[in-house]
Each structure stands twice: as C-alpha cells, then as structure tokens.
C-alpha cells in the first residue's frame, strides 16, 4: 500500500517553514542539554535512575541515554547551522539520526511493554510515550519538508509570505524578479 508523507509549507500553520524548524531546533537543543544535566546529576547522586529518551521510557542504561543526548546536541547544532545557512547535507545528517533513534526507541518501548505486568502502568507509560513521540515525528516531518523544499528550489530563492498566501506559491527568481503572476496587467 502506497502512502505519502505530508509536506508542510508552514510550521504550526503560522510560521514560515525554515523559521519554524529553527525554533524547534533551538528548543530541542536546550531540552537535550537540560536532560544531559539532569541524567548526569541522577547518575552522580543516585543509582537505578529511570531513563527517558524523547518520551520513550527505555530500558537502556542511563549512561547510553546521556551519550545519545550528547550526540543529539551535536546533530541539532548541525540542523540549526544548516537551516541558517541553507546547507542541505547538515540537515540530512540530523534527519537520518533522528529517524534512526526514533525507530530504535519505538522498538525498545514495544519490547518493554511485554515485560510490564500492570495494565494501569502500561496506559500511563503509553500516554507519556505518545506525547514525546508525536513531537519528535512532527519535527522529523518538518525537517523533511524543509529539505525537500530546499532541494527543489535551490539555496538562492527567497520566500514572499504575502505572495504565498495569495497565489499559493512563493518563489522569487535568483535575479530578484517575481514571476509574472505577482502583478497582473491592467486589462481595461
């Protein structure tokens, strides 16, 4: 069965796509840095710390979770730099890493559900996991849409938000001239 993934033109239905990816990137960077500090504190002062990776309660050791968050900080920095400078390869590195870690975390979470005995605990963990998973998938889809948009348009095209609202397309040629549908000639 064939299924297309959605392509977004705007982030959260109000921001331009590139700026929305940048906002999500900065939030992801600060969140990852916070969780590195939190997990490091927990490892230093306590034993048997409950590890969480993007809402997925993983059965992996906390040290591995810290390493994944450190790697995510580096690749999120690549995403932010790539989105600012419109470098597609940097954004692709983040995209592939995020897809891989999300799929791995989902598989580990499914294996964890088989070991739980309490139905109430499964529901609680499932709701917690779903919220983190949906945010992560939303970011993945936006980064994918931005990569496709930059590959199709090229790095030297600029967005015109008003033209995008009126006609549905927002391309300015690299010489700075709008296409001919922007201003229609007066035919009286």
N, C-alpha and C positions, 0 to 999 in steps of 0.2 A: 504494500500500500504506500502510495506516494503522499508525502506531507511536506508542505513548505513551512519554513520557519518565518515568523513575522519579521518584517523590516520596518524599523521605526524612522520617521522623519524628524521627530521631536522627542525630547526626553520629558517624561511625566506630562505630556500633552501641552507643555507651556514653554519649555526652554529649547533653544537650538540643540541639535544632537551633540555636537562637539563640546559645547559648554556643559551639557548635562553629564557627559562621560567624564569630563574633568571634575565636576562636583562629586560624582560617585567615586572617582579615583582618589580624590583628597580624603573623602570620608573613609574609604577603605584603607588608605594609608594610616590615618590616625587611629582607626579601630584596630588594625593589626599591631601597631606599635603599643597601644594600650594593653592588648591581650598578651603580647610578649612580656611586658612588665608584670601583668597580673599572674601569668603562669610561672614566671621566674620567681616571683615572690612566694607563690604557693609551693614550688619545689624547694626553695631555700628553707622555709619555716615549717612545712608540713610534709607528711607522707601520704601516699594514696590520694592524690589530687584528682578530681573529676575533670577530664579533659574535654573541651568543646572546640570544634572547628567549623565555623560558619553555621552554627545552629545544629550541627550534627554531633551527637554525643558519641564520640568514637571510643573504641576500645584500645586505641594505640597509646603508648606511653606519653607522658606529658613532655618529655624531652624531644620526642619526634614532633609533637604539636608545636613546640617552640621553634624548632628548625623550620617547619613548614611556614609558620608565620614570619620568620626572618626572611625566608625565600620570597614570600609574598610581598613583603615590604620592598625588596629589591625590584621585583617584577612590576609592582604597582608604580614604582618610580619610573620604570621604563614606559608604562602606559601613560603617565602624566606627561613625561617629556615627549613621547611620540605624538600625543594628542596636541600638545602646544605647537610642536614643530611640523606636524602632519607627516611623521615618519611611520609608514605602514608596518615595517618589519618589527619595530619595537612593540607596537600594539598587538601584532600577531603572536609574539612571544608570551605576552600576558594572556591573550585569548586561549592559546593552547594549554598553558599551565593551569588556568582556571577551569577549563573544561575537564582536564585530566584529574585534577584534585577533587572537583565536584562529583564526577562519576565514581571515583575511588571512595569518597566519603559516603556516597549513597549505598554502594555495595557493602561497605563495612557496617553501615547502620542497619541494613537488611539482615546481615549476619548477627548483629547484636539483638535484633528483635526476636530471633529464635531462642535466645538464651534467657529472656525475661519470663518470669512466671506470673507476675501480677498484671491483669488486664488494665487496671487503672494507671499503672506506671507506664504501660505501652501507650495509652492515649495521651498522657501528659508529655512524654518524650516525643511522640508523633507530632503534636501541635507545636512544640518548641522547634523541632527539626524542620517542619514545613515552613515556618516563618523565615528562618535563616536561608533555607534552600530557595524560596521564591525570590528573595532579594538578590541572591547570587545568580540565579538564572536570569533575572531582569537585567543585571549588569552585563552578563555574558551576551545577551541578545542585543543590547545597545552597543557594545564594543564591536560585535559582528556587523551590525548595521553601519557603524561609522567606517569600519574597514572597507566594506563593500562600496560605500559612497565615495570614499577617497580613491579607491581603485578605479571606479568608473569615471569620476570627474577629473581626477588628477590633482596634484597639490597646488596648482596656481589658480584655481577657481574660487570665487568668493560667494558667500551667501547673501541674498537680499530677502530678509524676512517678509517685508510687505509684498514683494512680488510673488513669494511663495504662497502667501495666503490668497492673493487674488487669482493667480493662474495655476497654482499647484506645482510650479517648477521654479527653481531659484538659481539659475546658472548665469553667471556673468563670464563672458569670454575673457581669456587671459590678457587681451589688449584693453580691457576696461569698458567695453561697449556691451550694453544689454542686448539680448536678442530682440528681434523685431516685434515680438508680441507684447513688449512692455508698454509702448506708446503706439496706439493705433492712429493712423492718419485721419484727419477730419474729412469725411466724405459727405459734403452737403451739396 
